[in-house]
Structures are given as structure tokens and as C-alpha cells.
Amino acid sequence: MEYVYQCKSCGKEFSVSGRFESLIGLRPECPECKSSNVVKKISASSFILKGNDFYSTKDRKETSE
């Protein structure tokens, strides 16, 4: 999994790869300025539920009762 961080000191965005468990509590260092004053950016998930038990509301047709 890849996690994107942004340095609050110089503004550089960079990514760190690894398993979630190994990154807990980790405060990565900016590769540009070596600062550890970084924040994790929220990224879109690639997780999609598919199958007969799940549905997407955008594809669901309205029913009149």
C-alpha cells in the first residue's frame, strides 16, 4: 500500500510504501528537507464492493409503490 504525506516545512509531497501495521506510529522524514513535521494526506480508496449482496445507489432504479 502507498501512503502520501506532505511536509509542513517545505510543502513537498512524497509517498511511503508499506503495510499499514508497519506504519502505525511512524512519522516519516521529508526526503527534501529532512523534517519530520509531516501530515498524511487522505487519498481515494480503491476498495469496491461487488457481488449480488451489494449495490450501488447510482445504478439503482427508482421503484414506485
Biopython code that builds the backbone (N, CA, C, O; Angstrom):
import numpy as np
from Bio.PDB.StructureBuilder import StructureBuilder

atoms = [
    (1, "MET", "N", (0.845, -1.171, 0.000)),
    (1, "MET", "CA", (0.000, 0.000, 0.000)),
    (1, "MET", "C", (0.892, 1.235, 0.000)),
    (1, "MET", "O", (1.966, 1.237, 0.601)),
    (2, "GLU", "N", (0.444, 2.269, -0.668)),
    (2, "GLU", "CA", (1.215, 3.509, -0.736)),
    (2, "GLU", "C", (0.463, 4.615, -0.010)),
    (2, "GLU", "O", (-0.730, 4.818, -0.237)),
    (3, "TYR", "N", (1.167, 5.332, 0.867)),
    (3, "TYR", "CA", (0.584, 6.420, 1.635)),
    (3, "TYR", "C", (1.273, 7.716, 1.239)),
    (3, "TYR", "O", (2.496, 7.757, 1.107)),
    (4, "VAL", "N", (0.486, 8.783, 1.048)),
    (4, "VAL", "CA", (1.023, 10.064, 0.614)),
    (4, "VAL", "C", (1.076, 11.015, 1.810)),
    (4, "VAL", "O", (0.113, 11.144, 2.565)),
    (5, "TYR", "N", (2.215, 11.670, 1.961)),
    (5, "TYR", "CA", (2.443, 12.638, 3.031)),
    (5, "TYR", "C", (2.805, 13.980, 2.421)),
    (5, "TYR", "O", (3.262, 14.050, 1.280)),
    (6, "GLN", "N", (2.599, 15.054, 3.192)),
    (6, "GLN", "CA", (3.039, 16.379, 2.775)),
    (6, "GLN", "C", (3.813, 17.007, 3.925)),
    (6, "GLN", "O", (3.375, 16.995, 5.075)),
    (7, "CYS", "N", (4.968, 17.552, 3.587)),
    (7, "CYS", "CA", (5.831, 18.208, 4.570)),
    (7, "CYS", "C", (5.256, 19.579, 4.898)),
    (7, "CYS", "O", (4.967, 20.367, 3.998)),
    (8, "LYS", "N", (5.091, 19.864, 6.189)),
    (8, "LYS", "CA", (4.574, 21.164, 6.601)),
    (8, "LYS", "C", (5.665, 22.229, 6.591)),
    (8, "LYS", "O", (5.362, 23.420, 6.659)),
    (9, "SER", "N", (6.929, 21.819, 6.507)),
    (9, "SER", "CA", (8.032, 22.774, 6.489)),
    (9, "SER", "C", (8.307, 23.307, 5.087)),
    (9, "SER", "O", (8.417, 24.518, 4.895)),
    (10, "CYS", "N", (8.419, 22.406, 4.100)),
    (10, "CYS", "CA", (8.763, 22.842, 2.743)),
    (10, "CYS", "C", (7.637, 22.637, 1.737)),
    (10, "CYS", "O", (7.718, 23.150, 0.621)),
    (11, "GLY", "N", (6.576, 21.895, 2.104)),
    (11, "GLY", "CA", (5.427, 21.703, 1.225)),
    (11, "GLY", "C", (5.535, 20.534, 0.257)),
    (11, "GLY", "O", (4.596, 20.280, -0.498)),
    (12, "LYS", "N", (6.658, 19.816, 0.258)),
    (12, "LYS", "CA", (6.850, 18.710, -0.678)),
    (12, "LYS", "C", (5.907, 17.555, -0.343)),
    (12, "LYS", "O", (5.729, 17.200, 0.822)),
    (13, "GLU", "N", (5.302, 16.972, -1.391)),
    (13, "GLU", "CA", (4.516, 15.747, -1.237)),
    (13, "GLU", "C", (5.404, 14.565, -1.571)),
    (13, "GLU", "O", (6.187, 14.613, -2.520)),
    (14, "PHE", "N", (5.280, 13.496, -0.784)),
    (14, "PHE", "CA", (6.049, 12.288, -1.041)),
    (14, "PHE", "C", (5.252, 11.090, -0.571)),
    (14, "PHE", "O", (4.321, 11.226, 0.222)),
    (15, "SER", "N", (5.616, 9.921, -1.059)),
    (15, "SER", "CA", (4.872, 8.721, -0.697)),
    (15, "SER", "C", (5.774, 7.732, 0.031)),
    (15, "SER", "O", (6.990, 7.700, -0.158)),
    (16, "VAL", "N", (5.131, 6.933, 0.867)),
    (16, "VAL", "CA", (5.803, 5.885, 1.630)),
    (16, "VAL", "C", (5.033, 4.597, 1.376)),
    (16, "VAL", "O", (3.812, 4.559, 1.526)),
    (17, "SER", "N", (5.735, 3.558, 0.997)),
    (17, "SER", "CA", (5.097, 2.263, 0.748)),
    (17, "SER", "C", (5.312, 1.340, 1.937)),
    (17, "SER", "O", (6.357, 1.369, 2.587)),
    (18, "GLY", "N", (4.306, 0.525, 2.206)),
    (18, "GLY", "CA", (4.429, -0.444, 3.281)),
    (18, "GLY", "C", (3.077, -0.926, 3.746)),
    (18, "GLY", "O", (2.038, -0.409, 3.337)),
    (19, "ARG", "N", (3.107, -1.921, 4.605)),
    (19, "ARG", "CA", (1.878, -2.439, 5.203)),
    (19, "ARG", "C", (1.409, -1.485, 6.285)),
    (19, "ARG", "O", (2.223, -0.852, 6.958)),
    (20, "PHE", "N", (0.107, -1.380, 6.455)),
    (20, "PHE", "CA", (-0.475, -0.476, 7.450)),
    (20, "PHE", "C", (0.092, -0.748, 8.839)),
    (20, "PHE", "O", (0.423, 0.182, 9.574)),
    (21, "GLU", "N", (0.202, -2.025, 9.193)),
    (21, "GLU", "CA", (0.672, -2.394, 10.523)),
    (21, "GLU", "C", (2.082, -1.875, 10.785)),
    (21, "GLU", "O", (2.405, -1.487, 11.908)),
    (22, "SER", "N", (2.919, -1.867, 9.755)),
    (22, "SER", "CA", (4.301, -1.436, 9.949)),
    (22, "SER", "C", (4.427, 0.086, 9.972)),
    (22, "SER", "O", (5.474, 0.605, 10.360)),
    (23, "LEU", "N", (3.376, 0.817, 9.562)),
    (23, "LEU", "CA", (3.432, 2.275, 9.512)),
    (23, "LEU", "C", (2.747, 2.940, 10.700)),
    (23, "LEU", "O", (2.780, 4.165, 10.811)),
    (24, "ILE", "N", (2.129, 2.168, 11.590)),
    (24, "ILE", "CA", (1.439, 2.734, 12.743)),
    (24, "ILE", "C", (2.458, 3.439, 13.630)),
    (24, "ILE", "O", (3.468, 2.854, 14.020)),
    (25, "GLY", "N", (2.184, 4.687, 13.938)),
    (25, "GLY", "CA", (3.062, 5.481, 14.787)),
    (25, "GLY", "C", (4.294, 6.016, 14.078)),
    (25, "GLY", "O", (5.088, 6.738, 14.680)),
    (26, "LEU", "N", (4.463, 5.673, 12.815)),
    (26, "LEU", "CA", (5.615, 6.127, 12.052)),
    (26, "LEU", "C", (5.432, 7.583, 11.638)),
    (26, "LEU", "O", (4.373, 7.958, 11.137)),
    (27, "ARG", "N", (6.441, 8.390, 11.843)),
    (27, "ARG", "CA", (6.428, 9.775, 11.380)),
    (27, "ARG", "C", (7.560, 9.891, 10.369)),
    (27, "ARG", "O", (8.702, 10.161, 10.740)),
    (28, "PRO", "N", (7.240, 9.683, 9.069)),
    (28, "PRO", "CA", (8.293, 9.671, 8.065)),
    (28, "PRO", "C", (9.013, 11.014, 7.950)),
    (28, "PRO", "O", (8.492, 12.059, 8.340)),
    (29, "GLU", "N", (10.203, 10.952, 7.412)),
    (29, "GLU", "CA", (11.030, 12.140, 7.229)),
    (29, "GLU", "C", (10.913, 12.621, 5.789)),
    (29, "GLU", "O", (10.934, 11.813, 4.860)),
    (30, "CYS", "N", (10.791, 13.924, 5.600)),
    (30, "CYS", "CA", (10.704, 14.512, 4.263)),
    (30, "CYS", "C", (12.022, 14.266, 3.519)),
    (30, "CYS", "O", (13.091, 14.561, 4.052)),
    (31, "PRO", "N", (11.956, 13.734, 2.302)),
    (31, "PRO", "CA", (13.181, 13.482, 1.552)),
    (31, "PRO", "C", (13.858, 14.766, 1.074)),
    (31, "PRO", "O", (15.042, 14.754, 0.737)),
    (32, "GLU", "N", (13.116, 15.869, 1.043)),
    (32, "GLU", "CA", (13.657, 17.149, 0.559)),
    (32, "GLU", "C", (14.421, 17.895, 1.647)),
    (32, "GLU", "O", (15.590, 18.238, 1.468)),
    (33, "CYS", "N", (13.746, 18.150, 2.793)),
    (33, "CYS", "CA", (14.353, 18.983, 3.834)),
    (33, "CYS", "C", (14.685, 18.217, 5.112)),
    (33, "CYS", "O", (15.226, 18.792, 6.057)),
    (34, "LYS", "N", (14.363, 16.915, 5.148)),
    (34, "LYS", "CA", (14.658, 16.032, 6.286)),
    (34, "LYS", "C", (13.839, 16.338, 7.539)),
    (34, "LYS", "O", (14.164, 15.852, 8.622)),
    (35, "SER", "N", (12.785, 17.136, 7.403)),
    (35, "SER", "CA", (11.917, 17.451, 8.533)),
    (35, "SER", "C", (10.983, 16.278, 8.812)),
    (35, "SER", "O", (10.595, 15.558, 7.893)),
    (36, "SER", "N", (10.625, 16.088, 10.075)),
    (36, "SER", "CA", (9.629, 15.067, 10.419)),
    (36, "SER", "C", (8.273, 15.718, 10.697)),
    (36, "SER", "O", (7.366, 15.067, 11.214)),
    (37, "ASN", "N", (8.136, 16.985, 10.359)),
    (37, "ASN", "CA", (6.891, 17.724, 10.521)),
    (37, "ASN", "C", (6.031, 17.500, 9.275)),
    (37, "ASN", "O", (5.908, 18.382, 8.424)),
    (38, "VAL", "N", (5.436, 16.302, 9.183)),
    (38, "VAL", "CA", (4.671, 15.907, 8.008)),
    (38, "VAL", "C", (3.261, 15.484, 8.407)),
    (38, "VAL", "O", (3.018, 15.097, 9.550)),
    (39, "VAL", "N", (2.334, 15.564, 7.450)),
    (39, "VAL", "CA", (0.961, 15.113, 7.675)),
    (39, "VAL", "C", (0.591, 14.125, 6.578)),
    (39, "VAL", "O", (1.004, 14.264, 5.427)),
    (40, "LYS", "N", (-0.195, 13.124, 6.961)),
    (40, "LYS", "CA", (-0.667, 12.132, 5.997)),
    (40, "LYS", "C", (-1.855, 12.724, 5.260)),
    (40, "LYS", "O", (-2.788, 13.237, 5.877)),
    (41, "LYS", "N", (-1.814, 12.650, 3.948)),
    (41, "LYS", "CA", (-2.912, 13.149, 3.127)),
    (41, "LYS", "C", (-3.945, 12.039, 2.962)),
    (41, "LYS", "O", (-3.603, 10.859, 2.887)),
    (42, "ILE", "N", (-5.181, 12.426, 2.909)),
    (42, "ILE", "CA", (-6.261, 11.468, 2.694)),
    (42, "ILE", "C", (-6.374, 11.234, 1.200)),
    (42, "ILE", "O", (-6.457, 12.180, 0.417)),
    (43, "SER", "N", (-6.376, 9.973, 0.812)),
    (43, "SER", "CA", (-6.462, 9.647, -0.610)),
    (43, "SER", "C", (-7.695, 8.800, -0.879)),
    (43, "SER", "O", (-8.255, 8.187, 0.030)),
    (44, "ALA", "N", (-8.101, 8.777, -2.118)),
    (44, "ALA", "CA", (-9.263, 7.986, -2.511)),
    (44, "ALA", "C", (-8.954, 6.505, -2.368)),
    (44, "ALA", "O", (-7.831, 6.066, -2.615)),
    (45, "SER", "N", (-9.925, 5.768, -1.981)),
    (45, "SER", "CA", (-9.761, 4.332, -1.815)),
    (45, "SER", "C", (-10.054, 3.604, -3.116)),
    (45, "SER", "O", (-10.902, 4.023, -3.904)),
    (46, "SER", "N", (-9.352, 2.529, -3.324)),
    (46, "SER", "CA", (-9.631, 1.704, -4.499)),
    (46, "SER", "C", (-10.495, 0.504, -4.118)),
    (46, "SER", "O", (-10.642, -0.436, -4.900)),
    (47, "PHE", "N", (-11.061, 0.541, -2.920)),
    (47, "PHE", "CA", (-11.884, -0.538, -2.396)),
    (47, "PHE", "C", (-13.288, -0.443, -2.981)),
    (47, "PHE", "O", (-13.975, 0.560, -2.791)),
    (48, "ILE", "N", (-13.713, -1.483, -3.692)),
    (48, "ILE", "CA", (-15.038, -1.512, -4.313)),
    (48, "ILE", "C", (-15.739, -2.808, -3.928)),
    (48, "ILE", "O", (-15.167, -3.891, -4.056)),
    (49, "LEU", "N", (-16.965, -2.699, -3.461)),
    (49, "LEU", "CA", (-17.751, -3.880, -3.131)),
    (49, "LEU", "C", (-18.491, -4.331, -4.382)),
    (49, "LEU", "O", (-19.183, -3.540, -5.022)),
    (50, "LYS", "N", (-18.344, -5.600, -4.723)),
    (50, "LYS", "CA", (-19.035, -6.150, -5.892)),
    (50, "LYS", "C", (-19.680, -7.468, -5.508)),
    (50, "LYS", "O", (-19.252, -8.144, -4.573)),
    (51, "GLY", "N", (-20.710, -7.814, -6.246)),
    (51, "GLY", "CA", (-21.374, -9.084, -5.997)),
    (51, "GLY", "C", (-22.863, -8.897, -5.836)),
    (51, "GLY", "O", (-23.370, -7.777, -5.902)),
    (52, "ASN", "N", (-23.560, -9.986, -5.625)),
    (52, "ASN", "CA", (-25.014, -9.953, -5.518)),
    (52, "ASN", "C", (-25.513, -9.311, -4.236)),
    (52, "ASN", "O", (-26.647, -8.834, -4.191)),
    (53, "ASP", "N", (-24.690, -9.288, -3.188)),
    (53, "ASP", "CA", (-25.141, -8.767, -1.903)),
    (53, "ASP", "C", (-24.924, -7.260, -1.752)),
    (53, "ASP", "O", (-25.323, -6.680, -0.743)),
    (54, "PHE", "N", (-24.302, -6.626, -2.735)),
    (54, "PHE", "CA", (-24.020, -5.203, -2.663)),
    (54, "PHE", "C", (-24.641, -4.504, -3.862)),
    (54, "PHE", "O", (-24.836, -5.119, -4.910)),
    (55, "TYR", "N", (-24.950, -3.231, -3.713)),
    (55, "TYR", "CA", (-25.487, -2.481, -4.827)),
    (55, "TYR", "C", (-24.968, -1.047, -4.767)),
    (55, "TYR", "O", (-24.567, -0.560, -3.710)),
    (56, "SER", "N", (-24.982, -0.400, -5.891)),
    (56, "SER", "CA", (-24.582, 0.993, -5.998)),
    (56, "SER", "C", (-25.842, 1.825, -6.140)),
    (56, "SER", "O", (-26.692, 1.518, -6.976)),
    (57, "THR", "N", (-25.978, 2.868, -5.342)),
    (57, "THR", "CA", (-27.184, 3.681, -5.399)),
    (57, "THR", "C", (-27.286, 4.449, -6.706)),
    (57, "THR", "O", (-28.391, 4.805, -7.117)),
    (58, "LYS", "N", (-26.158, 4.719, -7.379)),
    (58, "LYS", "CA", (-26.251, 5.450, -8.641)),
    (58, "LYS", "C", (-26.814, 4.579, -9.759)),
    (58, "LYS", "O", (-27.350, 5.109, -10.733)),
    (59, "ASP", "N", (-26.705, 3.255, -9.644)),
    (59, "ASP", "CA", (-27.234, 2.349, -10.658)),
    (59, "ASP", "C", (-28.641, 1.852, -10.306)),
    (59, "ASP", "O", (-29.305, 1.220, -11.128)),
    (60, "ARG", "N", (-29.081, 2.136, -9.097)),
    (60, "ARG", "CA", (-30.367, 1.638, -8.622)),
    (60, "ARG", "C", (-31.503, 2.415, -9.254)),
    (60, "ARG", "O", (-31.482, 3.646, -9.270)),
    (61, "LYS", "N", (-32.484, 1.716, -9.772)),
    (61, "LYS", "CA", (-33.647, 2.368, -10.372)),
    (61, "LYS", "C", (-34.696, 2.622, -9.305)),
    (61, "LYS", "O", (-34.914, 1.811, -8.405)),
    (62, "GLU", "N", (-35.335, 3.770, -9.434)),
    (62, "GLU", "CA", (-36.403, 4.119, -8.502)),
    (62, "GLU", "C", (-37.609, 3.215, -8.767)),
    (62, "GLU", "O", (-37.959, 2.957, -9.919)),
    (63, "THR", "N", (-38.228, 2.748, -7.711)),
    (63, "THR", "CA", (-39.445, 1.941, -7.852)),
    (63, "THR", "C", (-40.611, 2.714, -7.262)),
    (63, "THR", "O", (-40.474, 3.365, -6.226)),
    (64, "SER", "N", (-41.739, 2.642, -7.913)),
    (64, "SER", "CA", (-42.928, 3.310, -7.378)),
    (64, "SER", "C", (-43.799, 2.254, -6.715)),
    (64, "SER", "O", (-44.049, 1.180, -7.262)),
    (65, "GLU", "N", (-44.246, 2.599, -5.524)),
    (65, "GLU", "CA", (-45.072, 1.631, -4.784)),
    (65, "GLU", "C", (-46.475, 2.142, -4.641)),
    (65, "GLU", "O", (-47.319, 1.470, -4.048)),
]
sb = StructureBuilder()
sb.init_structure("model")
sb.init_model(0)
sb.init_chain("A")
sb.init_seg("    ")
for serial, (resi, resn, name, xyz) in enumerate(atoms, 1):
    if name == "N":
        sb.init_residue(resn, " ", resi, " ")
    sb.init_atom(name, np.array(xyz, "f"), 0.0, 1.0, " ", f" {name:<3s}", serial, name[0])
structure = sb.get_structure()
